[in-house]
Amino acid sequence: MSSIMPRPPVRRVVTGHDDRGRAVILSDGPAPNTFRSAAIAGFGASVAWFTASPQIDMVTHDDSAPAESIENIGFPTPGQTVFRVADFPPDASYPKNAGDTIFDEIDGHEERVTSDDGADQKHFWFHRTDSLDYAIVLDGEITLIVDEGEVTLKAGDVAVQRATAHAWSNRTDRIARVAFVLIGTEPISPAEIAAQRTGAQASSPA
């Protein structure tokens, strides 16, 4: 039972400047933009920060990830960034039809991967976003699955996820906590990537 108890809140410290330009601590406490699943015990995430465009505000004290924006911050579009800390419970604790439940809760059906080769059948978390994602495992252990392979990451390990179809599988008996920095990129499909790769290889000198 303890394996699916919710993890502690994400403590978020935000800095800024006063009217003299001196650095100050603006806030220190639980990240207000926090989602906890009602359907999947132990599943949840906190958005620590969000930037809507390359013009990043360093002047005001505006909070870019307040509590009221929980449903408005999903996956980034080009020029946006999302700093998210996610909790993944053990795979065994997900309900039947876990994929439907997950992507309903995070409003992520556009990012969900379903394909004839059965990628989505490999794992219910299979999805793809047009983004460059930096993932840092903070606690526990989690397996990153892609179309052609997988790797298990432990606390302190990092992954660089480059717009690939992927899933996060927790095959242990305790929650894994992972921090993500997602950087929105221009859309490019796997087919377009394949065409550019084969075209580049064909044009390379022998």
C-alpha positions as CSV (number, residue, x, y, z in Angstrom):
1,M,0.0,0.0,0.0
2,S,2.8,2.4,0.8
3,S,4.2,2.1,-2.8
4,I,1.3,4.2,-4.1
5,M,1.1,6.8,-1.4
6,P,1.4,10.2,-3.0
7,R,4.9,11.7,-3.0
8,P,5.6,14.9,-1.0
9,P,4.7,18.2,-2.7
10,V,7.2,19.8,-5.0
11,R,8.9,22.6,-3.2
12,R,9.4,25.6,-5.6
13,V,11.7,28.6,-5.0
14,V,11.3,31.5,-7.4
15,T,13.7,34.4,-7.5
16,G,13.3,38.0,-8.9
17,H,14.3,41.6,-8.3
18,D,13.2,44.5,-6.2
19,D,12.8,48.0,-7.4
20,R,16.5,48.6,-6.9
21,G,17.4,45.7,-9.1
22,R,18.6,43.6,-6.1
23,A,18.0,39.9,-6.3
24,V,15.3,38.6,-3.9
25,I,13.4,35.4,-3.1
26,L,9.9,35.9,-4.4
27,S,8.3,32.7,-3.2
28,D,9.2,29.5,-1.4
29,G,6.6,26.8,-1.0
30,P,4.7,24.0,-2.7
31,A,4.3,24.5,-6.5
32,P,0.8,25.8,-6.8
33,N,0.2,24.3,-10.3
34,T,-0.2,20.7,-9.1
35,F,-2.4,18.0,-10.5
36,R,-3.2,14.7,-8.7
37,S,-5.1,12.0,-10.5
38,A,-8.4,11.0,-9.1
39,A,-8.4,7.8,-11.1
40,I,-4.8,6.6,-10.8
41,A,-3.3,6.4,-7.3
42,G,0.1,8.1,-7.1
43,F,0.0,9.7,-10.6
44,G,0.4,13.4,-10.7
45,A,2.6,16.3,-11.7
46,S,3.5,19.9,-10.8
47,V,4.4,22.6,-13.3
48,A,7.1,24.7,-11.6
49,W,7.4,27.2,-14.4
50,F,6.2,28.0,-17.9
51,T,7.4,30.4,-20.6
52,A,5.0,31.3,-23.4
53,S,7.5,32.8,-25.8
54,P,11.2,33.4,-26.3
55,Q,10.7,36.9,-24.8
56,I,11.1,35.8,-21.2
57,D,10.0,38.1,-18.4
58,M,12.8,38.8,-15.9
59,V,11.2,42.1,-14.6
60,T,7.8,41.5,-13.1
61,H,6.7,39.3,-10.2
62,D,4.1,37.5,-12.3
63,D,3.8,33.8,-11.6
64,S,3.7,31.9,-14.9
65,A,2.4,28.7,-13.4
66,P,-0.3,29.7,-10.8
67,A,-2.8,27.2,-9.5
68,E,-5.6,28.5,-11.8
69,S,-3.5,27.6,-14.9
70,I,-3.4,23.8,-14.3
71,E,-5.6,22.9,-17.2
72,N,-4.0,25.5,-19.5
73,I,-0.3,24.2,-19.5
74,G,0.1,21.0,-21.4
75,F,2.8,20.3,-23.9
76,P,4.8,23.2,-25.3
77,T,4.3,24.7,-28.8
78,P,7.3,26.2,-30.7
79,G,9.1,28.8,-28.5
80,Q,7.4,27.7,-25.3
81,T,9.0,25.8,-22.4
82,V,7.5,23.8,-19.5
83,F,9.3,22.8,-16.3
84,R,7.3,19.8,-14.9
85,V,7.9,17.3,-12.1
86,A,5.9,14.1,-12.6
87,D,5.2,11.2,-10.4
88,F,4.8,7.8,-12.1
89,P,3.2,5.0,-10.0
90,P,4.0,1.3,-10.6
91,D,2.6,0.1,-13.9
92,A,0.6,-2.5,-11.9
93,S,-1.4,0.2,-10.2
94,Y,-2.9,1.6,-13.4
95,P,-6.5,0.7,-14.2
96,K,-7.7,-1.3,-17.2
97,N,-7.6,0.8,-20.3
98,A,-4.9,2.9,-18.7
99,G,-4.1,4.8,-21.9
100,D,-7.6,6.1,-22.2
101,T,-7.6,7.2,-18.6
102,I,-4.2,8.9,-18.7
103,F,-4.7,10.9,-21.9
104,D,-8.2,11.9,-20.8
105,E,-6.8,13.3,-17.6
106,I,-3.9,15.2,-19.2
107,D,-5.9,16.2,-22.3
108,G,-3.2,14.5,-24.4
109,H,-5.0,12.5,-27.1
110,E,-3.3,14.5,-29.9
111,E,0.0,13.4,-28.5
112,R,-0.9,9.8,-27.9
113,V,0.7,7.3,-30.3
114,T,-1.4,4.6,-31.9
115,S,0.0,2.8,-34.9
116,D,-0.3,-0.3,-37.0
117,D,3.0,-1.6,-35.7
118,G,1.6,-1.8,-32.2
119,A,3.7,0.8,-30.5
120,D,0.8,1.8,-28.3
121,Q,0.3,-1.9,-27.4
122,K,3.9,-2.0,-26.1
123,H,2.9,0.3,-23.3
124,F,-0.1,2.5,-22.5
125,W,2.0,5.6,-22.0
126,F,3.2,5.8,-25.7
127,H,3.1,9.4,-26.9
128,R,5.1,11.8,-29.0
129,T,5.5,15.6,-28.8
130,D,7.2,18.1,-31.0
131,S,9.7,19.1,-28.3
132,L,13.2,18.6,-27.0
133,D,12.8,17.1,-23.5
134,Y,15.4,17.0,-20.8
135,A,14.5,14.3,-18.2
136,I,16.2,13.9,-14.8
137,V,15.2,11.0,-12.5
138,L,14.9,12.4,-9.0
139,D,13.8,9.4,-7.1
140,G,13.0,5.7,-7.9
141,E,13.6,3.9,-11.2
142,I,11.8,4.2,-14.6
143,T,12.2,2.6,-18.0
144,L,12.2,4.7,-21.2
145,I,10.7,2.7,-24.1
146,V,11.0,3.8,-27.7
147,D,10.1,2.1,-31.0
148,E,13.3,0.1,-31.2
149,G,14.7,-0.3,-27.7
150,E,14.5,0.6,-24.0
151,V,16.7,1.7,-21.2
152,T,16.2,1.8,-17.4
153,L,17.0,5.0,-15.6
154,K,17.7,5.4,-11.8
155,A,18.0,8.5,-9.6
156,G,20.6,10.8,-10.9
157,D,20.3,9.6,-14.5
158,V,19.2,11.9,-17.3
159,A,17.7,11.4,-20.7
160,V,17.5,13.7,-23.8
161,Q,14.3,12.9,-25.6
162,R,14.2,14.3,-29.2
163,A,10.7,14.3,-30.5
164,T,10.6,10.5,-30.4
165,A,7.6,8.3,-29.7
166,H,8.2,7.0,-26.2
167,A,6.6,5.7,-23.0
168,W,7.6,5.7,-19.4
169,S,7.3,2.3,-17.6
170,N,7.6,1.9,-13.9
171,R,8.2,-1.8,-13.3
172,T,9.0,-1.4,-9.6
173,D,6.8,-1.3,-6.5
174,R,7.2,2.4,-5.7
175,I,6.6,5.7,-7.3
176,A,9.2,7.2,-9.5
177,R,9.6,11.0,-9.6
178,V,11.1,12.6,-12.8
179,A,11.8,16.3,-13.6
180,F,11.3,17.4,-17.2
181,V,12.2,20.5,-19.1
182,L,10.3,20.5,-22.3
183,I,11.3,22.9,-25.1
184,G,8.7,23.3,-27.9
185,T,10.1,22.8,-31.4
186,E,8.7,23.2,-34.9
187,P,6.5,20.2,-35.9
188,I,8.3,17.4,-37.8
189,S,6.8,14.0,-38.3
190,P,8.7,10.7,-38.1
191,A,8.1,10.3,-41.8
192,E,9.6,13.7,-42.5
193,I,12.6,12.8,-40.3
194,A,13.0,9.5,-42.2
195,A,12.8,11.3,-45.6
196,Q,15.4,13.8,-44.6
197,R,17.7,11.1,-43.2
198,T,17.6,8.9,-46.2
199,G,17.9,12.0,-48.5
200,A,20.9,13.1,-46.6
201,Q,22.5,9.7,-46.8
202,A,21.8,9.4,-50.5
203,S,23.5,12.7,-51.2
204,S,26.6,12.0,-49.0
205,P,29.7,11.2,-51.0
206,A,30.7,7.5,-51.0
